[in-house]
């Protein structure tokens, strides 16, 4: 499914209007992600958010074993890391991965929940988004 920049702006403005005084960048992003996610599911039945390429972003205070812990989780779920970029800036760690989860026995939500638990354990923020949602969010 292709969304024009105008349609994306319309969704963002609708989210801001709905949220009113509660509109912050994070709350707007969440509402837009939910709207785009449901649009992808409804309008593109050939694409399933439980399979395909996803984007993992992580950041936090650098400690030993972050990449290893995240990669082990992905490996245990039969996910393929297609691309990875990580950077350590003084004591801060950042990483972005493009992952293919189509061979995993777990669906997108189950992998997302498992990574959420790991996020708490290693005290690093980890976000997993379907590639299409990630693309649409960064066109805004």
MOGI-V156898 format. One record per residue. N is the residue number from 1. RES is the residue in one small letter. SS is DSSP state (H for helix, E for strand, - for the rest). D_FIRST is the distance of its C-alpha to the first C-alpha in Angstrom with 2 decimals. Layout:
N;RES;SS;D_FIRST
N;RES;SS;D_FIRST
This chain:
1;x;-;0.00
2;x;-;3.79
3;x;-;6.61
4;x;-;10.03
5;x;H;13.03
6;x;H;14.62
7;x;H;12.12
8;x;H;12.50
9;x;H;16.22
10;x;H;16.36
11;x;H;15.14
12;x;H;17.69
13;x;H;20.40
14;x;H;19.91
15;x;H;20.34
16;x;H;23.40
17;x;H;24.83
18;x;H;24.48
19;x;H;26.07
20;x;H;28.81
21;x;H;31.51
22;x;H;29.84
23;x;-;27.02
24;x;-;27.23
25;x;H;24.74
26;x;H;24.41
27;x;H;24.07
28;x;H;21.49
29;x;H;19.44
30;x;H;19.79
31;x;H;18.79
32;x;H;15.67
33;x;H;14.73
34;x;H;15.43
35;x;H;13.44
36;x;H;10.25
37;x;H;11.13
38;x;H;11.74
39;x;H;8.61
40;x;H;6.67
41;x;H;9.67
42;x;H;9.94
43;x;H;6.81
44;x;-;5.98
45;x;-;9.67
46;x;-;9.85
47;x;-;8.96
48;x;-;11.82
49;x;-;12.73
50;x;-;16.20
51;x;-;15.73
52;x;-;14.60
53;x;E;14.98
54;x;E;16.00
55;x;E;17.79
56;x;E;21.28
57;x;E;23.20
58;x;E;26.85
59;x;E;29.76
60;x;E;33.25
61;x;E;36.89
62;x;-;37.54
63;x;-;39.39
64;x;-;40.19
65;x;-;37.78
66;x;H;34.42
67;x;H;32.59
68;x;H;34.63
69;x;H;33.88
70;x;H;30.10
71;x;H;30.11
72;x;H;32.42
73;x;H;30.17
74;x;H;27.22
75;x;H;29.62
76;x;H;31.03
77;x;-;27.60
78;x;-;27.04
79;x;-;24.26
80;x;E;24.15
81;x;E;24.29
82;x;E;22.48
83;x;E;23.51
84;x;E;25.72
85;x;E;27.22
86;x;E;29.89
87;x;E;32.41
88;x;E;35.55
89;x;E;36.82
90;x;-;40.30
91;x;-;39.92
92;x;E;36.15
93;x;E;33.60
94;x;E;29.92
95;x;E;27.54
96;x;E;23.91
97;x;E;22.72
98;x;E;19.71
99;x;E;20.18
100;x;E;19.15
101;x;-;19.82
102;x;-;19.04
103;x;-;22.84
104;x;-;23.81
105;x;-;25.48
106;x;-;24.26
107;x;-;20.85
108;x;H;18.93
109;x;H;20.95
110;x;H;24.22
111;x;H;23.81
112;x;H;22.90
113;x;H;26.07
114;x;H;28.20
115;x;H;27.24
116;x;H;28.04
117;x;H;31.51
118;x;H;32.00
119;x;H;31.05
120;x;H;33.91
121;x;H;36.29
122;x;H;35.93
123;x;-;35.44
124;x;-;32.35
125;x;E;29.07
126;x;E;26.22
127;x;E;22.57
128;x;E;19.93
129;x;E;16.22
130;x;E;13.19
131;x;H;12.11
132;x;H;8.66
133;x;H;10.79
134;x;H;13.42
135;x;H;11.60
136;x;H;10.47
137;x;H;14.02
138;x;-;15.71
139;x;-;14.31
140;x;-;16.24
